[in-house]
Amino acid sequence: MRNRNIDIFISGAGPAGLLTSLSFASLGYSVFCVDPKKPVTRSNDDGADLRTTAFLQPAKTFMASLGLWEKLEPFAEPMEIMRIIDSAGDNWPPVETTAKDFLASEISDLPFGWNIPNWLLRRTLLENAMEYSNLELKFGLTTSSIIRRDDAAFVYLNDGSQIKSKLIIGADGRDSLVRDKSQITISKREFSQKALTFIVTHEKPHKNASIEIHRSGGPFTFVPLADFEGKPCSSVVWMESNKNANRLLTLKPKEFEGEVNNRSCMHLGKLRVISAISDWPIISQLAKQLTAKRTALVAEAAHVLPPIGAQGLNMSLADIKSLHDLAKGPSRLTNVNEILSKYEQSRNFDIKTRVLGINALNEVSKSSIYVAQKSRALGINFLHSSPKIRQRLMQLGLGINEPN
Ligand SMILES: Cc1cc2nc3c(=O)[nH]c(=O)nc-3n(C[C@H](O)[C@H](O)[C@H](O)COP(=O)(O)OP(=O)(O)OC[C@H]3O[C@@H](n4cnc5c(N)ncnc54)[C@H](O)[C@@H]3O)c2cc1C
């Protein structure tokens, strides 16, 4: 493969790159996507992403329109309840001081979202990609450089091939080369925190609740999964200060499990850790622009945020849907400049407000200051106390911008 001429070039085949590829292939465009790494599609293989993604209602609607949801649904555990618990104070093990339930049934007859293991998501997306003859996925290849002209863009890969394309989409993650080569700068914030992720079984059923337990260092969150070997099961995202997270990572498995049980306030009874533990640095990052000549950034190439409120990949799907809808028209990419400028306008505000909002929630959640912890508990009670505020908050969390 030396020279190719295609409609859309996508750099990166992480979850966002695969979803972008499928969405444009579904419109009949010729799509070419590269990634140095082949996605790992079995949970026991090296490098498997054992995190899970909670897809919120708008993401599901978009994936259903692409014919993807019916393939993901068998693996998706619904989230009907969002429980916020505060456990601040000097007690160790901690005890629950405030617990409030937000019910999906208050705002619609659908769950808030559906939780899917990331390795299964990748497997399903890859299988689906095989169904499109106009979509080429190439692994082991890296985007190296880009030249942009008025009538087309030229992408050079690390094997020396050249791809001529009408539109380039950077889905190449937080260190995006496409962003870099487009001279798009970022603002970045490090929180000196890590998220530890793993899977647990528990004594009590989760009853399809996603449960956030606040103390200091960040929330400890259960997200429901299907039963494992007959036992109730959830994925956990435990955010902690770097110092504490590093200490936890050096513990022996039984000691770690003991800490997990304590930190969970035994809310779901005794827990057993049944997977490896992975750790993720917590940062917030925002690209100053989403577009450059013949180029759009999506997903983590454009925005990274702390894993609170399941916003990351859900925001990415909103990016992809926006571009997809703009490219759907009869002009078939003859108006790339117009598409890019509308994309920038349509996503800018939502991305900025969500990044700011999640950063603020993270600050409140990780605080160990007594006054901040007291205000957090009061805040939870206040936000829960009025049905109007409670319902609007739930809609905003889901990415529903217009009240019903
Ligand atoms: C602990 C945790 C829990 C989370 N939970 C949720 C959740 O419940 N809901 C939610 O919506 N979001 C969640 N997120 C966020 C979500 O996981 C991320 O948004 C998502 O994984 C990022 O996907 P991506 O495709 O943008 O980036 P990546 O997965 O990083 O993919 C980028 C790809 O680009 C490739 N690449 C890099 N450079 C090049 C190059 N030069 N050329 C070609 N390819 C290149 C890489 O190899 C990689 O495969 C969570 C995040 C964390 C850390």
Ligand as a Chemical Component Dictionary entry (heavy atoms), coordinates in Angstrom:
data_LIG
# 
_chem_comp.id                   LIG 
_chem_comp.type                 NON-POLYMER 
_chem_comp.pdbx_formal_charge   0 
_chem_comp.three_letter_code    LIG 
# 
loop_
_chem_comp_atom.comp_id 
_chem_comp_atom.atom_id 
_chem_comp_atom.alt_atom_id 
_chem_comp_atom.type_symbol 
_chem_comp_atom.charge 
_chem_comp_atom.model_Cartn_x 
_chem_comp_atom.model_Cartn_y 
_chem_comp_atom.model_Cartn_z 
_chem_comp_atom.pdbx_ordinal 
LIG C1  C1  C 0 -11.151 4.866 35.136 1  
LIG C2  C2  C 0 -11.927 5.398 33.986 2  
LIG C3  C3  C 0 -13.291 5.107 33.872 3  
LIG C4  C4  C 0 -14.049 5.634 32.821 4  
LIG N1  N1  N 0 -15.392 5.374 32.759 5  
LIG C5  C5  C 0 -16.129 5.943 31.775 6  
LIG C6  C6  C 0 -17.558 5.732 31.705 7  
LIG O1  O1  O 0 -18.148 5.018 32.523 8  
LIG N2  N2  N 0 -18.255 6.367 30.720 9  
LIG C7  C7  C 0 -17.639 7.165 29.799 10 
LIG O2  O2  O 0 -18.314 7.720 28.924 11 
LIG N3  N3  N 0 -16.287 7.345 29.817 12 
LIG C8  C8  C 0 -15.526 6.765 30.773 13 
LIG N4  N4  N 0 -14.178 6.955 30.807 14 
LIG C9  C9  C 0 -13.538 7.687 29.706 15 
LIG C10 C10 C 0 -13.262 6.739 28.533 16 
LIG O3  O3  O 0 -12.678 5.545 29.006 17 
LIG C11 C11 C 0 -12.335 7.417 27.537 18 
LIG O4  O4  O 0 -12.993 8.577 27.080 19 
LIG C12 C12 C 0 -12.058 6.525 26.348 20 
LIG O5  O5  O 0 -11.511 5.300 26.721 21 
LIG C13 C13 C 0 -11.051 7.238 25.445 22 
LIG O6  O6  O 0 -11.142 6.661 24.187 23 
LIG P1  P1  P 0 -10.376 7.298 22.941 24 
LIG O7  O7  O 0 -10.672 6.381 21.811 25 
LIG O8  O8  O 0 -10.640 8.744 22.834 26 
LIG O9  O9  O 0 -8.819  7.214 23.361 27 
LIG P2  P2  P 0 -7.844  5.950 23.444 28 
LIG O10 O10 O 0 -8.549  4.772 23.995 29 
LIG O11 O11 O 0 -6.626  6.444 24.148 30 
LIG O12 O12 O 0 -7.498  5.625 21.931 31 
LIG C14 C14 C 0 -6.582  6.374 21.173 32 
LIG C15 C15 C 0 -5.965  5.431 20.154 33 
LIG O13 O13 O 0 -5.140  6.205 19.282 34 
LIG C16 C16 C 0 -3.998  5.437 18.960 35 
LIG N5  N5  N 0 -2.933  6.359 18.527 36 
LIG C17 C17 C 0 -2.146  7.155 19.290 37 
LIG N6  N6  N 0 -1.266  7.830 18.501 38 
LIG C18 C18 C 0 -1.525  7.454 17.211 39 
LIG C19 C19 C 0 -0.953  7.801 15.942 40 
LIG N7  N7  N 0 0.058   8.674 15.835 41 
LIG N8  N8  N 0 -1.469  7.214 14.829 42 
LIG C20 C20 C 0 -2.501  6.344 14.910 43 
LIG N9  N9  N 0 -3.075  5.968 16.085 44 
LIG C21 C21 C 0 -2.585  6.530 17.224 45 
LIG C22 C22 C 0 -3.679  4.704 20.262 46 
LIG O14 O14 O 0 -2.890  3.540 20.023 47 
LIG C23 C23 C 0 -5.071  4.370 20.787 48 
LIG O15 O15 O 0 -5.514  3.085 20.389 49 
LIG C24 C24 C 0 -13.419 6.450 31.852 50 
LIG C25 C25 C 0 -12.039 6.733 31.946 51 
LIG C26 C26 C 0 -11.305 6.226 33.005 52 
LIG C27 C27 C 0 -9.831  6.560 33.100 53 
# 
loop_
_chem_comp_bond.comp_id 
_chem_comp_bond.atom_id_1 
_chem_comp_bond.atom_id_2 
_chem_comp_bond.value_order 
_chem_comp_bond.pdbx_ordinal 
LIG C1  C2  SING 1  
LIG C2  C3  SING 2  
LIG C2  C26 DOUB 3  
LIG C3  C4  DOUB 4  
LIG C4  N1  SING 5  
LIG C4  C24 SING 6  
LIG N1  C5  DOUB 7  
LIG C5  C6  SING 8  
LIG C5  C8  SING 9  
LIG C6  O1  DOUB 10 
LIG C6  N2  SING 11 
LIG N2  C7  SING 12 
LIG C7  O2  DOUB 13 
LIG C7  N3  SING 14 
LIG N3  C8  DOUB 15 
LIG C8  N4  SING 16 
LIG N4  C9  SING 17 
LIG N4  C24 SING 18 
LIG C9  C10 SING 19 
LIG C10 O3  SING 20 
LIG C10 C11 SING 21 
LIG C11 O4  SING 22 
LIG C11 C12 SING 23 
LIG C12 O5  SING 24 
LIG C12 C13 SING 25 
LIG C13 O6  SING 26 
LIG O6  P1  SING 27 
LIG P1  O7  DOUB 28 
LIG P1  O8  SING 29 
LIG P1  O9  SING 30 
LIG O9  P2  SING 31 
LIG P2  O10 DOUB 32 
LIG P2  O11 SING 33 
LIG P2  O12 SING 34 
LIG O12 C14 SING 35 
LIG C14 C15 SING 36 
LIG C15 O13 SING 37 
LIG C15 C23 SING 38 
LIG O13 C16 SING 39 
LIG C16 N5  SING 40 
LIG C16 C22 SING 41 
LIG N5  C17 SING 42 
LIG N5  C21 SING 43 
LIG C17 N6  DOUB 44 
LIG N6  C18 SING 45 
LIG C18 C19 SING 46 
LIG C18 C21 DOUB 47 
LIG C19 N7  SING 48 
LIG C19 N8  DOUB 49 
LIG N8  C20 SING 50 
LIG C20 N9  DOUB 51 
LIG N9  C21 SING 52 
LIG C22 O14 SING 53 
LIG C22 C23 SING 54 
LIG C23 O15 SING 55 
LIG C24 C25 DOUB 56 
LIG C25 C26 SING 57 
LIG C26 C27 SING 58 
# 
